[in-house]
Amino acid sequence: MNDTEAALQTQPYLALHGSRGIKHIPLVNASAWKLGRDRENDIPLSDKCASRSHAMVQIIGQGAYYLIDLGSRNGSFLNGRRVTIPVSLKNGDRITLGETNLEFFCPETNTAPNDEGIGQEQNTDTVMLHSRRLITVVVIDIRNFTKLTQQLDEHILSEVIGTWFRKAGEIINHYDSWVDKYIGDAVMAVWIHNTSPGTDQVPTKEMLKAFQALHALFDMSNQLNSEFALPFTLRVGAGMNTGYAMVGQMGTSERPDYTALGDTVNAAFRLESATKELGLDVALGEKTYAHTPYAAVLLPFKQQIVNLKGYDNPTLTYAGTFEDLAQFLHKITPQE
């Protein structure tokens, strides 16, 4: 057994079936791999039926691999079923992109704690550790997604939703965060704050990046309404929450990947759900509002009391529309 074969027994990889046989592509040293006809993709496909930017395999959280269609014309298929929203990959899954066939393999690896309490895989280049950090979580959800799936042709639906997820990832990365989770028709992004020693004060620029990303996601969603013939206006809603959480880093030292766990994250999802009951677009946690610069003067969100699912006591939130958010950003950020 050579070194490559030995590595494939312990590392996730894609098996690409081509005219010259099977090519094994290790999924290591990165957190995402784009596949498509364009040569600039991480995994270029010699396939005239594949889109230039067709699909992506991405690691989310603690080692969960997802297949995401990027708005391709001919669709991405997992085990014969067309992918519309990001779907998790399991060992042995069959992927079809255009006329290209691949298989996903993810061999089991054993993890054991070392003397310092840090879980370290058999591959010594990969580590996982956790620390308590102040974070801001944004959860953004496509409204009336089930209704959209019922009224839209499957091919168009796949292209619309694939485009939305691709552009959402690009926007979140642009504002110095990453997609931490895909949950059906929603994405979760996390900003880890660099607080001053002895204080919980979030730097203004860091806080504003989360708000700017949120507004950019709204703008992008609006633009899809003009790009596609949809049965009704595509809308989104969001929850934003700030607080302490356990942040885990996994991956190589050169390409770290993070995930966040805890009540701060859970509350962000509940706040997003609460916007539907309030009839508004965005709901902020109390601490998010407190960390927002000049919120009481510049942010026209109204104080609300909501009953979040899974919480015994009513929760204070500040909620408003995307138009309110646009007004705030216009006032607080320098205009070109």
C-alpha positions, 0 to 999 in steps of 0.5 A: 500500500502506497502513501496515497492509498494509506491516506485515503483510508483515514481522510474524506475524499471524492472518487471522480469517475472519468473516461480514464478510470477513477480519480481520488480527490482528498478533501483536506486542507480546506473547508470548502471545495467548488466544482464546475466547468471553470478551470478556477474551481477547486475541482474542475470538471471536463464536462460540457453539461456542467455549469461553470460554477456548479456545486460545492462540498463544504464542511460545516461545524464539527466535520459534517460535509454538505453538498450545495448546488450553486444555481447550476442549470442542469442541477446537482443530484445526490443518490438520484434525487435533485438537490435544492437545499444543502444536504449532508453527505454520508459515506458512499453517497453518489453525486451527479453533476451534469454528466459527471459521477462522483462518490463521497467517502468519509472513513471513520476516525477515532478521537481521544482526549490528550492530557491537556483536554484537547481532542486530537484525531489520529491525523496529527495535523488536525486538532479541535479545541474549544474556548469561551468567546463573545460572538454575534450570531446571524440566522437568516431564513427564506420566507414561505419556502414550502409554498415556493417548492409547491408552486415553482418548477423543480428545475427553476427552484433548484437554480433559485435556491442554489443561487441564493445559497451561493451568494449568501456564502459569498456575502458572509465571507466578504464581511469576515464571517463564515457559514456555520450551519445550513438548516433547511432554507436558512443559514447561520453565520458567526462573528467572533469578537476581539474584545478588550481585556477586562471588558465586553465592549465589541469594537464598532467596526466588528458589530457593523459588519454583521449588520452590513452583511445582513442588509447585503443578504436582504438586497441580494434576495431582492435582486433574485426577484428580478432575475427569476420569474417567481410566483410571489416575492422572495422574502427573508427574515433574520434573528441576531444575537450576541453573547458568550458561546463555546467556539470550537476550532477544527481543521489544520493550523493553516486552514482552521474551521470554526463552529459555535455552540450554546444558548446564544446560538439557540436564541438567535434561531428562536429570534428569527422565528419570532419575526414571523409572529411580530410581522417584522423582518429582523429581531435583535437579542437584548445584548445585540442591541446593547452592543450596537453603537448609538442604537437608541438614537439611530436604530429605529427598532421597537422594543418587543416582548416575545415568548421564545420556544423552549424558554420559560420566561418572556424575552426582550427583543428589538425588532424592525424592518430591513428599511429601518436597518438601511436607515441606521446603516446610512446614518452611521457609516461614512457615505462615499 
